[in-house]
Amino acid sequence: MKATYNQEDDVLWIRWSNEIDESDETEPGIIVDYDKQGNVVGLEILDASKRIKNFPQSVADSTSVINAKSFAKE
């Protein structure tokens, strides 16, 4: 799994896989990517520093890896 943050655009991307079949904006500014089986393989969070409580400022200058579980689309 890989997570990257773009400070200029304030976007956080979390990827479990690059095999994206479809994407869905589940709510404004939250985009979920799914594979062909309906599993979540990615997450894009717009305005990340405003949405995530205690968003670490150090993420702004680096690429971080975040531990997370896999989810399936209902």
HTML snippet that shows the backbone in 3Dmol.js (N, CA, C, O; Angstrom):
<script src="https://3Dmol.org/build/3Dmol-min.js"></script>
<div id="view" style="width:600px;height:400px;position:relative"></div>
<script>
const pdb = `
ATOM      1  N   MET A   1       0.837  -1.167   0.000  1.00  0.00           N
ATOM      2  CA  MET A   1       0.000   0.000   0.000  1.00  0.00           C
ATOM      3  C   MET A   1       0.886   1.236   0.000  1.00  0.00           C
ATOM      4  O   MET A   1       1.933   1.262   0.646  1.00  0.00           O
ATOM      5  N   LYS A   2       0.464   2.242  -0.719  1.00  0.00           N
ATOM      6  CA  LYS A   2       1.246   3.470  -0.844  1.00  0.00           C
ATOM      7  C   LYS A   2       0.326   4.665  -0.629  1.00  0.00           C
ATOM      8  O   LYS A   2      -0.803   4.693  -1.120  1.00  0.00           O
ATOM      9  N   ALA A   3       0.814   5.633   0.099  1.00  0.00           N
ATOM     10  CA  ALA A   3       0.064   6.874   0.295  1.00  0.00           C
ATOM     11  C   ALA A   3       0.949   8.041  -0.115  1.00  0.00           C
ATOM     12  O   ALA A   3       2.131   8.088   0.228  1.00  0.00           O
ATOM     13  N   THR A   4       0.371   8.976  -0.848  1.00  0.00           N
ATOM     14  CA  THR A   4       1.097  10.180  -1.232  1.00  0.00           C
ATOM     15  C   THR A   4       0.214  11.395  -0.964  1.00  0.00           C
ATOM     16  O   THR A   4      -1.014  11.321  -0.979  1.00  0.00           O
ATOM     17  N   TYR A   5       0.884  12.506  -0.720  1.00  0.00           N
ATOM     18  CA  TYR A   5       0.167  13.748  -0.436  1.00  0.00           C
ATOM     19  C   TYR A   5       0.724  14.854  -1.316  1.00  0.00           C
ATOM     20  O   TYR A   5       1.940  15.019  -1.413  1.00  0.00           O
ATOM     21  N   ASN A   6      -0.160  15.616  -1.960  1.00  0.00           N
ATOM     22  CA  ASN A   6       0.219  16.758  -2.757  1.00  0.00           C
ATOM     23  C   ASN A   6      -0.183  18.005  -1.981  1.00  0.00           C
ATOM     24  O   ASN A   6      -1.365  18.330  -1.874  1.00  0.00           O
ATOM     25  N   GLN A   7       0.814  18.696  -1.443  1.00  0.00           N
ATOM     26  CA  GLN A   7       0.547  19.857  -0.597  1.00  0.00           C
ATOM     27  C   GLN A   7      -0.106  20.992  -1.384  1.00  0.00           C
ATOM     28  O   GLN A   7      -1.016  21.652  -0.882  1.00  0.00           O
ATOM     29  N   GLU A   8       0.349  21.218  -2.598  1.00  0.00           N
ATOM     30  CA  GLU A   8      -0.178  22.324  -3.398  1.00  0.00           C
ATOM     31  C   GLU A   8      -1.684  22.175  -3.638  1.00  0.00           C
ATOM     32  O   GLU A   8      -2.434  23.147  -3.550  1.00  0.00           O
ATOM     33  N   ASP A   9      -2.113  20.949  -3.943  1.00  0.00           N
ATOM     34  CA  ASP A   9      -3.532  20.695  -4.206  1.00  0.00           C
ATOM     35  C   ASP A   9      -4.280  20.199  -2.975  1.00  0.00           C
ATOM     36  O   ASP A   9      -5.505  20.080  -3.001  1.00  0.00           O
ATOM     37  N   ASP A  10      -3.550  19.906  -1.889  1.00  0.00           N
ATOM     38  CA  ASP A  10      -4.115  19.379  -0.637  1.00  0.00           C
ATOM     39  C   ASP A  10      -4.924  18.108  -0.891  1.00  0.00           C
ATOM     40  O   ASP A  10      -6.078  17.982  -0.480  1.00  0.00           O
ATOM     41  N   VAL A  11      -4.266  17.160  -1.593  1.00  0.00           N
ATOM     42  CA  VAL A  11      -4.907  15.893  -1.947  1.00  0.00           C
ATOM     43  C   VAL A  11      -4.075  14.741  -1.395  1.00  0.00           C
ATOM     44  O   VAL A  11      -2.861  14.686  -1.590  1.00  0.00           O
ATOM     45  N   LEU A  12      -4.744  13.829  -0.708  1.00  0.00           N
ATOM     46  CA  LEU A  12      -4.114  12.613  -0.194  1.00  0.00           C
ATOM     47  C   LEU A  12      -4.613  11.441  -1.022  1.00  0.00           C
ATOM     48  O   LEU A  12      -5.820  11.250  -1.170  1.00  0.00           O
ATOM     49  N   TRP A  13      -3.679  10.647  -1.566  1.00  0.00           N
ATOM     50  CA  TRP A  13      -4.014   9.441  -2.315  1.00  0.00           C
ATOM     51  C   TRP A  13      -3.525   8.245  -1.528  1.00  0.00           C
ATOM     52  O   TRP A  13      -2.386   8.225  -1.061  1.00  0.00           O
ATOM     53  N   ILE A  14      -4.369   7.260  -1.381  1.00  0.00           N
ATOM     54  CA  ILE A  14      -3.994   5.996  -0.750  1.00  0.00           C
ATOM     55  C   ILE A  14      -4.313   4.904  -1.760  1.00  0.00           C
ATOM     56  O   ILE A  14      -5.442   4.802  -2.242  1.00  0.00           O
ATOM     57  N   ARG A  15      -3.301   4.080  -2.081  1.00  0.00           N
ATOM     58  CA  ARG A  15      -3.471   3.028  -3.084  1.00  0.00           C
ATOM     59  C   ARG A  15      -3.074   1.682  -2.502  1.00  0.00           C
ATOM     60  O   ARG A  15      -1.976   1.517  -1.969  1.00  0.00           O
ATOM     61  N   TRP A  16      -3.987   0.724  -2.613  1.00  0.00           N
ATOM     62  CA  TRP A  16      -3.680  -0.659  -2.261  1.00  0.00           C
ATOM     63  C   TRP A  16      -3.283  -1.420  -3.508  1.00  0.00           C
ATOM     64  O   TRP A  16      -2.561  -2.415  -3.435  1.00  0.00           O
ATOM     65  N   SER A  17      -3.758  -0.949  -4.663  1.00  0.00           N
ATOM     66  CA  SER A  17      -3.485  -1.593  -5.947  1.00  0.00           C
ATOM     67  C   SER A  17      -3.697  -0.559  -7.045  1.00  0.00           C
ATOM     68  O   SER A  17      -4.440   0.406  -6.865  1.00  0.00           O
ATOM     69  N   ASN A  18      -3.037  -0.767  -8.187  1.00  0.00           N
ATOM     70  CA  ASN A  18      -3.223   0.135  -9.326  1.00  0.00           C
ATOM     71  C   ASN A  18      -4.231  -0.411 -10.328  1.00  0.00           C
ATOM     72  O   ASN A  18      -4.423   0.177 -11.392  1.00  0.00           O
ATOM     73  N   GLU A  19      -4.872  -1.518 -10.006  1.00  0.00           N
ATOM     74  CA  GLU A  19      -5.840  -2.146 -10.908  1.00  0.00           C
ATOM     75  C   GLU A  19      -7.235  -1.550 -10.690  1.00  0.00           C
ATOM     76  O   GLU A  19      -8.127  -2.209 -10.155  1.00  0.00           O
ATOM     77  N   ILE A  20      -7.404  -0.307 -11.109  1.00  0.00           N
ATOM     78  CA  ILE A  20      -8.660   0.417 -10.905  1.00  0.00           C
ATOM     79  C   ILE A  20      -9.607   0.140 -12.067  1.00  0.00           C
ATOM     80  O   ILE A  20      -9.254   0.338 -13.229  1.00  0.00           O
ATOM     81  N   ASP A  21     -10.805  -0.316 -11.744  1.00  0.00           N
ATOM     82  CA  ASP A  21     -11.829  -0.579 -12.753  1.00  0.00           C
ATOM     83  C   ASP A  21     -12.846   0.562 -12.803  1.00  0.00           C
ATOM     84  O   ASP A  21     -13.286   0.961 -13.881  1.00  0.00           O
ATOM     85  N   GLU A  22     -13.215   1.083 -11.635  1.00  0.00           N
ATOM     86  CA  GLU A  22     -14.153   2.203 -11.585  1.00  0.00           C
ATOM     87  C   GLU A  22     -13.896   3.043 -10.338  1.00  0.00           C
ATOM     88  O   GLU A  22     -13.304   2.578  -9.364  1.00  0.00           O
ATOM     89  N   SER A  23     -14.352   4.278 -10.394  1.00  0.00           N
ATOM     90  CA  SER A  23     -14.221   5.205  -9.273  1.00  0.00           C
ATOM     91  C   SER A  23     -15.588   5.795  -8.966  1.00  0.00           C
ATOM     92  O   SER A  23     -16.437   5.943  -9.845  1.00  0.00           O
ATOM     93  N   ASP A  24     -15.777   6.128  -7.699  1.00  0.00           N
ATOM     94  CA  ASP A  24     -17.065   6.671  -7.273  1.00  0.00           C
ATOM     95  C   ASP A  24     -16.817   7.755  -6.230  1.00  0.00           C
ATOM     96  O   ASP A  24     -16.114   7.525  -5.246  1.00  0.00           O
ATOM     97  N   GLU A  25     -17.389   8.930  -6.444  1.00  0.00           N
ATOM     98  CA  GLU A  25     -17.298   9.994  -5.444  1.00  0.00           C
ATOM     99  C   GLU A  25     -18.394   9.715  -4.418  1.00  0.00           C
ATOM    100  O   GLU A  25     -19.557  10.063  -4.625  1.00  0.00           O
ATOM    101  N   THR A  26     -18.008   9.085  -3.312  1.00  0.00           N
ATOM    102  CA  THR A  26     -18.975   8.634  -2.309  1.00  0.00           C
ATOM    103  C   THR A  26     -19.603   9.784  -1.541  1.00  0.00           C
ATOM    104  O   THR A  26     -20.719   9.667  -1.036  1.00  0.00           O
ATOM    105  N   GLU A  27     -18.888  10.883  -1.455  1.00  0.00           N
ATOM    106  CA  GLU A  27     -19.400  12.139  -0.915  1.00  0.00           C
ATOM    107  C   GLU A  27     -18.499  13.218  -1.469  1.00  0.00           C
ATOM    108  O   GLU A  27     -17.409  12.904  -1.947  1.00  0.00           O
ATOM    109  N   PRO A  28     -18.902  14.469  -1.429  1.00  0.00           N
ATOM    110  CA  PRO A  28     -18.077  15.514  -2.028  1.00  0.00           C
ATOM    111  C   PRO A  28     -16.642  15.487  -1.492  1.00  0.00           C
ATOM    112  O   PRO A  28     -16.407  15.588  -0.288  1.00  0.00           O
ATOM    113  N   GLY A  29     -15.694  15.349  -2.420  1.00  0.00           N
ATOM    114  CA  GLY A  29     -14.286  15.372  -2.054  1.00  0.00           C
ATOM    115  C   GLY A  29     -13.698  14.042  -1.619  1.00  0.00           C
ATOM    116  O   GLY A  29     -12.522  13.982  -1.261  1.00  0.00           O
ATOM    117  N   ILE A  30     -14.483  12.975  -1.641  1.00  0.00           N
ATOM    118  CA  ILE A  30     -13.997  11.636  -1.280  1.00  0.00           C
ATOM    119  C   ILE A  30     -14.252  10.713  -2.468  1.00  0.00           C
ATOM    120  O   ILE A  30     -15.401  10.428  -2.807  1.00  0.00           O
ATOM    121  N   ILE A  31     -13.178  10.250  -3.096  1.00  0.00           N
ATOM    122  CA  ILE A  31     -13.290   9.397  -4.274  1.00  0.00           C
ATOM    123  C   ILE A  31     -12.709   8.029  -3.940  1.00  0.00           C
ATOM    124  O   ILE A  31     -11.566   7.919  -3.496  1.00  0.00           O
ATOM    125  N   VAL A  32     -13.506   6.991  -4.158  1.00  0.00           N
ATOM    126  CA  VAL A  32     -13.104   5.622  -3.866  1.00  0.00           C
ATOM    127  C   VAL A  32     -12.915   4.889  -5.189  1.00  0.00           C
ATOM    128  O   VAL A  32     -13.771   4.951  -6.071  1.00  0.00           O
ATOM    129  N   ASP A  33     -11.778   4.188  -5.319  1.00  0.00           N
ATOM    130  CA  ASP A  33     -11.481   3.403  -6.510  1.00  0.00           C
ATOM    131  C   ASP A  33     -11.705   1.927  -6.210  1.00  0.00           C
ATOM    132  O   ASP A  33     -11.338   1.437  -5.142  1.00  0.00           O
ATOM    133  N   TYR A  34     -12.320   1.214  -7.176  1.00  0.00           N
ATOM    134  CA  TYR A  34     -12.644  -0.203  -7.016  1.00  0.00           C
ATOM    135  C   TYR A  34     -11.995  -1.029  -8.122  1.00  0.00           C
ATOM    136  O   TYR A  34     -11.795  -0.545  -9.236  1.00  0.00           O
ATOM    137  N   ASP A  35     -11.667  -2.284  -7.801  1.00  0.00           N
ATOM    138  CA  ASP A  35     -11.207  -3.209  -8.832  1.00  0.00           C
ATOM    139  C   ASP A  35     -12.418  -3.914  -9.443  1.00  0.00           C
ATOM    140  O   ASP A  35     -13.557  -3.603  -9.094  1.00  0.00           O
ATOM    141  N   LYS A  36     -12.178  -4.863 -10.355  1.00  0.00           N
ATOM    142  CA  LYS A  36     -13.281  -5.550 -11.047  1.00  0.00           C
ATOM    143  C   LYS A  36     -14.152  -6.374 -10.108  1.00  0.00           C
ATOM    144  O   LYS A  36     -15.313  -6.639 -10.419  1.00  0.00           O
ATOM    145  N   GLN A  37     -13.607  -6.783  -8.960  1.00  0.00           N
ATOM    146  CA  GLN A  37     -14.368  -7.570  -7.991  1.00  0.00           C
ATOM    147  C   GLN A  37     -15.134  -6.697  -6.999  1.00  0.00           C
ATOM    148  O   GLN A  37     -15.845  -7.217  -6.139  1.00  0.00           O
ATOM    149  N   GLY A  38     -14.996  -5.375  -7.113  1.00  0.00           N
ATOM    150  CA  GLY A  38     -15.689  -4.468  -6.210  1.00  0.00           C
ATOM    151  C   GLY A  38     -14.936  -4.160  -4.936  1.00  0.00           C
ATOM    152  O   GLY A  38     -15.482  -3.543  -4.021  1.00  0.00           O
ATOM    153  N   ASN A  39     -13.667  -4.591  -4.867  1.00  0.00           N
ATOM    154  CA  ASN A  39     -12.845  -4.289  -3.693  1.00  0.00           C
ATOM    155  C   ASN A  39     -12.290  -2.877  -3.788  1.00  0.00           C
ATOM    156  O   ASN A  39     -11.966  -2.406  -4.878  1.00  0.00           O
ATOM    157  N   VAL A  40     -12.183  -2.211  -2.670  1.00  0.00           N
ATOM    158  CA  VAL A  40     -11.571  -0.886  -2.637  1.00  0.00           C
ATOM    159  C   VAL A  40     -10.072  -1.049  -2.862  1.00  0.00           C
ATOM    160  O   VAL A  40      -9.401  -1.786  -2.139  1.00  0.00           O
ATOM    161  N   VAL A  41      -9.552  -0.347  -3.881  1.00  0.00           N
ATOM    162  CA  VAL A  41      -8.127  -0.406  -4.181  1.00  0.00           C
ATOM    163  C   VAL A  41      -7.473   0.970  -4.088  1.00  0.00           C
ATOM    164  O   VAL A  41      -6.257   1.092  -4.234  1.00  0.00           O
ATOM    165  N   GLY A  42      -8.277   2.006  -3.846  1.00  0.00           N
ATOM    166  CA  GLY A  42      -7.720   3.339  -3.733  1.00  0.00           C
ATOM    167  C   GLY A  42      -8.704   4.310  -3.118  1.00  0.00           C
ATOM    168  O   GLY A  42      -9.917   4.099  -3.125  1.00  0.00           O
ATOM    169  N   LEU A  43      -8.139   5.382  -2.586  1.00  0.00           N
ATOM    170  CA  LEU A  43      -8.932   6.414  -1.944  1.00  0.00           C
ATOM    171  C   LEU A  43      -8.259   7.745  -2.216  1.00  0.00           C
ATOM    172  O   LEU A  43      -7.050   7.881  -2.033  1.00  0.00           O
ATOM    173  N   GLU A  44      -9.028   8.723  -2.649  1.00  0.00           N
ATOM    174  CA  GLU A  44      -8.526  10.069  -2.888  1.00  0.00           C
ATOM    175  C   GLU A  44      -9.324  11.015  -2.005  1.00  0.00           C
ATOM    176  O   GLU A  44     -10.554  11.030  -2.042  1.00  0.00           O
ATOM    177  N   ILE A  45      -8.610  11.803  -1.211  1.00  0.00           N
ATOM    178  CA  ILE A  45      -9.262  12.731  -0.292  1.00  0.00           C
ATOM    179  C   ILE A  45      -8.853  14.149  -0.672  1.00  0.00           C
ATOM    180  O   ILE A  45      -7.696  14.538  -0.511  1.00  0.00           O
ATOM    181  N   LEU A  46      -9.813  14.913  -1.176  1.00  0.00           N
ATOM    182  CA  LEU A  46      -9.571  16.313  -1.518  1.00  0.00           C
ATOM    183  C   LEU A  46      -9.660  17.157  -0.252  1.00  0.00           C
ATOM    184  O   LEU A  46     -10.412  16.824   0.663  1.00  0.00           O
ATOM    185  N   ASP A  47      -8.897  18.245  -0.194  1.00  0.00           N
ATOM    186  CA  ASP A  47      -8.843  19.101   0.997  1.00  0.00           C
ATOM    187  C   ASP A  47      -8.509  18.266   2.234  1.00  0.00           C
ATOM    188  O   ASP A  47      -9.129  18.417   3.287  1.00  0.00           O
ATOM    189  N   ALA A  48      -7.522  17.389   2.088  1.00  0.00           N
ATOM    190  CA  ALA A  48      -7.183  16.418   3.135  1.00  0.00           C
ATOM    191  C   ALA A  48      -6.842  17.070   4.471  1.00  0.00           C
ATOM    192  O   ALA A  48      -7.270  16.584   5.518  1.00  0.00           O
ATOM    193  N   SER A  49      -6.085  18.154   4.451  1.00  0.00           N
ATOM    194  CA  SER A  49      -5.676  18.768   5.718  1.00  0.00           C
ATOM    195  C   SER A  49      -6.857  19.360   6.481  1.00  0.00           C
ATOM    196  O   SER A  49      -6.785  19.546   7.696  1.00  0.00           O
ATOM    197  N   LYS A  50      -7.934  19.653   5.776  1.00  0.00           N
ATOM    198  CA  LYS A  50      -9.129  20.196   6.429  1.00  0.00           C
ATOM    199  C   LYS A  50     -10.070  19.085   6.902  1.00  0.00           C
ATOM    200  O   LYS A  50     -10.862  19.293   7.821  1.00  0.00           O
ATOM    201  N   ARG A  51      -9.986  17.903   6.274  1.00  0.00           N
ATOM    202  CA  ARG A  51     -10.899  16.804   6.578  1.00  0.00           C
ATOM    203  C   ARG A  51     -10.381  15.859   7.655  1.00  0.00           C
ATOM    204  O   ARG A  51     -11.164  15.252   8.385  1.00  0.00           O
ATOM    205  N   ILE A  52      -9.057  15.736   7.752  1.00  0.00           N
ATOM    206  CA  ILE A  52      -8.465  14.758   8.663  1.00  0.00           C
ATOM    207  C   ILE A  52      -7.978  15.472   9.917  1.00  0.00           C
ATOM    208  O   ILE A  52      -7.097  16.330   9.857  1.00  0.00           O
ATOM    209  N   LYS A  53      -8.560  15.108  11.042  1.00  0.00           N
ATOM    210  CA  LYS A  53      -8.198  15.719  12.316  1.00  0.00           C
ATOM    211  C   LYS A  53      -6.727  15.440  12.619  1.00  0.00           C
ATOM    212  O   LYS A  53      -6.255  14.317  12.444  1.00  0.00           O
ATOM    213  N   ASN A  54      -6.012  16.456  13.071  1.00  0.00           N
ATOM    214  CA  ASN A  54      -4.592  16.352  13.408  1.00  0.00           C
ATOM    215  C   ASN A  54      -3.755  15.862  12.234  1.00  0.00           C
ATOM    216  O   ASN A  54      -2.812  15.093  12.418  1.00  0.00           O
ATOM    217  N   PHE A  55      -4.097  16.305  11.030  1.00  0.00           N
ATOM    218  CA  PHE A  55      -3.345  15.915   9.836  1.00  0.00           C
ATOM    219  C   PHE A  55      -1.896  16.350  10.013  1.00  0.00           C
ATOM    220  O   PHE A  55      -1.631  17.538  10.198  1.00  0.00           O
ATOM    221  N   PRO A  56      -0.954  15.413   9.959  1.00  0.00           N
ATOM    222  CA  PRO A  56       0.446  15.760  10.236  1.00  0.00           C
ATOM    223  C   PRO A  56       1.045  16.668   9.162  1.00  0.00           C
ATOM    224  O   PRO A  56       0.988  16.351   7.974  1.00  0.00           O
ATOM    225  N   GLN A  57       1.604  17.765   9.571  1.00  0.00           N
ATOM    226  CA  GLN A  57       2.228  18.701   8.645  1.00  0.00           C
ATOM    227  C   GLN A  57       3.427  18.087   7.938  1.00  0.00           C
ATOM    228  O   GLN A  57       3.741  18.468   6.810  1.00  0.00           O
ATOM    229  N   SER A  58       4.097  17.147   8.584  1.00  0.00           N
ATOM    230  CA  SER A  58       5.262  16.523   7.963  1.00  0.00           C
ATOM    231  C   SER A  58       4.891  15.737   6.711  1.00  0.00           C
ATOM    232  O   SER A  58       5.749  15.499   5.860  1.00  0.00           O
ATOM    233  N   VAL A  59       3.642  15.333   6.581  1.00  0.00           N
ATOM    234  CA  VAL A  59       3.195  14.599   5.397  1.00  0.00           C
ATOM    235  C   VAL A  59       3.292  15.496   4.170  1.00  0.00           C
ATOM    236  O   VAL A  59       3.480  15.005   3.057  1.00  0.00           O
ATOM    237  N   ALA A  60       3.167  16.779   4.360  1.00  0.00           N
ATOM    238  CA  ALA A  60       3.187  17.725   3.255  1.00  0.00           C
ATOM    239  C   ALA A  60       4.473  17.661   2.443  1.00  0.00           C
ATOM    240  O   ALA A  60       4.462  17.977   1.253  1.00  0.00           O
ATOM    241  N   ASP A  61       5.571  17.263   3.055  1.00  0.00           N
ATOM    242  CA  ASP A  61       6.857  17.246   2.371  1.00  0.00           C
ATOM    243  C   ASP A  61       7.356  15.842   2.061  1.00  0.00           C
ATOM    244  O   ASP A  61       8.484  15.691   1.593  1.00  0.00           O
ATOM    245  N   SER A  62       6.562  14.823   2.303  1.00  0.00           N
ATOM    246  CA  SER A  62       7.060  13.469   2.099  1.00  0.00           C
ATOM    247  C   SER A  62       5.965  12.528   1.633  1.00  0.00           C
ATOM    248  O   SER A  62       4.782  12.867   1.629  1.00  0.00           O
ATOM    249  N   THR A  63       6.391  11.343   1.242  1.00  0.00           N
ATOM    250  CA  THR A  63       5.464  10.266   0.929  1.00  0.00           C
ATOM    251  C   THR A  63       5.449   9.353   2.127  1.00  0.00           C
ATOM    252  O   THR A  63       6.506   8.935   2.601  1.00  0.00           O
ATOM    253  N   SER A  64       4.269   9.033   2.627  1.00  0.00           N
ATOM    254  CA  SER A  64       4.150   8.200   3.815  1.00  0.00           C
ATOM    255  C   SER A  64       3.401   6.926   3.486  1.00  0.00           C
ATOM    256  O   SER A  64       2.569   6.897   2.579  1.00  0.00           O
ATOM    257  N   VAL A  65       3.699   5.887   4.218  1.00  0.00           N
ATOM    258  CA  VAL A  65       2.964   4.637   4.109  1.00  0.00           C
ATOM    259  C   VAL A  65       2.059   4.536   5.316  1.00  0.00           C
ATOM    260  O   VAL A  65       2.499   4.741   6.447  1.00  0.00           O
ATOM    261  N   ILE A  66       0.802   4.222   5.081  1.00  0.00           N
ATOM    262  CA  ILE A  66      -0.193   4.134   6.144  1.00  0.00           C
ATOM    263  C   ILE A  66      -0.720   2.710   6.183  1.00  0.00           C
ATOM    264  O   ILE A  66      -1.084   2.166   5.140  1.00  0.00           O
ATOM    265  N   ASN A  67      -0.772   2.093   7.354  1.00  0.00           N
ATOM    266  CA  ASN A  67      -1.335   0.753   7.480  1.00  0.00           C
ATOM    267  C   ASN A  67      -2.850   0.845   7.423  1.00  0.00           C
ATOM    268  O   ASN A  67      -3.456   1.668   8.109  1.00  0.00           O
ATOM    269  N   ALA A  68      -3.450   0.014   6.615  1.00  0.00           N
ATOM    270  CA  ALA A  68      -4.909   0.025   6.484  1.00  0.00           C
ATOM    271  C   ALA A  68      -5.398  -1.343   6.039  1.00  0.00           C
ATOM    272  O   ALA A  68      -4.647  -2.136   5.472  1.00  0.00           O
ATOM    273  N   LYS A  69      -6.666  -1.600   6.306  1.00  0.00           N
ATOM    274  CA  LYS A  69      -7.289  -2.854   5.883  1.00  0.00           C
ATOM    275  C   LYS A  69      -7.900  -2.679   4.503  1.00  0.00           C
ATOM    276  O   LYS A  69      -8.095  -1.552   4.048  1.00  0.00           O
ATOM    277  N   SER A  70      -8.203  -3.784   3.833  1.00  0.00           N
ATOM    278  CA  SER A  70      -8.903  -3.743   2.562  1.00  0.00           C
ATOM    279  C   SER A  70     -10.403  -3.795   2.819  1.00  0.00           C
ATOM    280  O   SER A  70     -10.858  -4.410   3.783  1.00  0.00           O
ATOM    281  N   PHE A  71     -11.142  -3.161   1.968  1.00  0.00           N
ATOM    282  CA  PHE A  71     -12.591  -3.083   2.114  1.00  0.00           C
ATOM    283  C   PHE A  71     -13.250  -3.545   0.822  1.00  0.00           C
ATOM    284  O   PHE A  71     -12.648  -3.463  -0.249  1.00  0.00           O
ATOM    285  N   ALA A  72     -14.446  -4.016   0.917  1.00  0.00           N
ATOM    286  CA  ALA A  72     -15.201  -4.419  -0.272  1.00  0.00           C
ATOM    287  C   ALA A  72     -16.395  -3.498  -0.454  1.00  0.00           C
ATOM    288  O   ALA A  72     -17.005  -3.055   0.520  1.00  0.00           O
ATOM    289  N   LYS A  73     -16.721  -3.216  -1.692  1.00  0.00           N
ATOM    290  CA  LYS A  73     -17.881  -2.383  -2.015  1.00  0.00           C
ATOM    291  C   LYS A  73     -19.144  -3.178  -1.718  1.00  0.00           C
ATOM    292  O   LYS A  73     -19.245  -4.349  -2.084  1.00  0.00           O
ATOM    293  N   GLU A  74     -20.101  -2.549  -1.059  1.00  0.00           N
ATOM    294  CA  GLU A  74     -21.356  -3.234  -0.713  1.00  0.00           C
ATOM    295  C   GLU A  74     -22.310  -3.250  -1.878  1.00  0.00           C
ATOM    296  O   GLU A  74     -23.413  -3.785  -1.765  1.00  0.00           O
TER     297      GLU A  74
END
`;
const viewer = $3Dmol.createViewer("view");
viewer.addModel(pdb, "pdb");
viewer.setStyle({}, {cartoon: {color: "spectrum"}});
viewer.zoomTo();
viewer.render();
</script>
